[in-house]
Amino acid sequence: MASLALGPAGPATAGTQRPAPALRSTTVHGLASVTDLFAQRLLLADRVAAAKYGTDTPIDDPAREAQILADVRSRAAGLGLDPDAVAAVFRDQIEANKLVQRGLHARWDANPGERPTERPDLAKEVRPALDRITTELLAALAETERARAVPSCGPRLAGAPGWSAYTHRLDALHLEGLGRALPSVCAGPR
């Protein structure tokens, strides 16, 4: 019976521990800094899912989601970014995170031996990490604003997740989440 160990990157099946994500500067040229932060955020979905699994806490939390979107809209304006465009990016992040959580809950329901052995504290452990990534992602969106507005954004974005997927050793579920996280990144024609 495999158990899950919750490490810095989230649960991983025993014997296939994921390494802790390498922290990358948001000053990386191109869109890799953005997709790397998406991957880091998706890996935290494992800890969110573990915190909620087997409790009455639903995956969907419209009040919390509205709070996050209001916060990033406000912070985007302070960075000179379009608040609606930034909110769209974060809406995609939220939906990608929920996709991963639902997938993990289904996996754990089907395979009880893979269920998490620990329940992380959302308020004390997980949300501070999500808040750090939010701050870094806002900075990365500001730094990549020009790159995200040109017609070549879509084709370049198509290649950027490969690095993040490799670096973070994303499985099929997390790769699907990464794909769900991307639609609003490019501001111009794709």
Residue pairs with C-beta under 8 A, 6 or more apart in sequence:
1 113
2 13
2 14
2 15
2 113
2 114
3 14
3 113
3 114
3 117
4 11
4 12
4 13
4 14
4 50
4 114
4 115
4 116
4 117
4 118
5 11
5 12
5 14
5 17
5 117
6 46
6 47
6 50
6 116
6 117
6 118
6 120
7 17
7 18
7 20
8 20
8 21
9 18
9 19
9 20
9 21
9 43
9 46
9 168
10 18
10 43
10 44
10 45
10 46
10 47
10 50
11 46
11 47
11 50
11 104
11 116
12 18
13 114
18 43
18 168
18 169
19 169
21 39
21 40
21 43
21 167
21 168
22 167
24 32
24 33
24 36
25 33
26 33
26 37
26 136
26 139
26 140
26 143
27 33
27 143
28 36
30 144
30 147
30 156
30 160
31 144
31 147
31 148
31 153
31 156
31 157
31 160
31 185
32 160
32 163
32 164
33 140
33 143
33 144
34 137
34 140
34 141
34 144
34 148
34 160
34 185
35 157
35 160
35 161
35 163
35 164
35 178
35 182
36 163
36 164
36 167
36 168
37 133
37 136
37 137
37 140
38 93
38 96
38 137
38 161
38 164
38 178
38 181
38 182
39 161
39 164
39 165
39 167
39 168
39 170
39 174
39 178
40 133
40 168
41 93
41 96
41 97
41 130
41 133
41 137
41 181
42 96
42 97
42 100
42 170
42 174
42 177
42 178
42 181
43 168
43 170
43 174
44 97
44 126
44 129
44 130
44 133
45 96
45 97
45 98
45 100
45 101
45 104
45 174
45 177
46 100
46 104
47 120
47 125
47 126
47 129
48 97
48 101
48 120
48 122
48 126
49 59
49 100
49 101
49 104
49 105
49 116
50 104
50 116
50 118
50 119
50 120
51 57
51 119
51 120
51 121
51 122
51 126
52 58
52 59
52 101
52 105
52 122
53 104
53 105
53 108
53 115
53 116
53 119
54 115
55 119
57 122
59 98
59 101
59 102
59 105
60 98
65 94
68 90
68 94
68 134
69 87
69 90
69 91
69 94
71 134
72 83
72 86
72 87
72 90
72 134
72 138
73 83
73 84
73 86
73 87
74 83
75 86
75 138
76 82
76 83
76 85
76 86
76 87
76 138
76 141
77 83
79 138
79 139
79 141
79 142
80 142
81 138
81 141
81 142
81 145
82 187
85 184
85 187
86 138
86 141
88 184
89 137
89 141
89 184
89 185
90 134
90 137
91 184
92 180
92 181
92 182
92 183
92 184
92 185
93 137
93 181
95 180
95 181
96 177
96 178
96 180
96 181
97 177
99 173
99 176
99 177
99 180
100 173
100 174
100 176
100 177
103 173
103 176
103 177
104 173
107 114
107 173
108 114
108 115
108 116
120 126
141 148
145 187
147 153
147 156
148 185
148 186
148 187
148 188
149 186
149 187
149 188
150 188
151 188
151 189
151 190
153 185
153 186
153 187
153 188
153 190
154 186
154 189
154 190
157 182
157 185
157 186
157 190
161 175
161 178
161 179
161 182
164 170
164 178
165 174
165 175
165 178
168 174
170 178
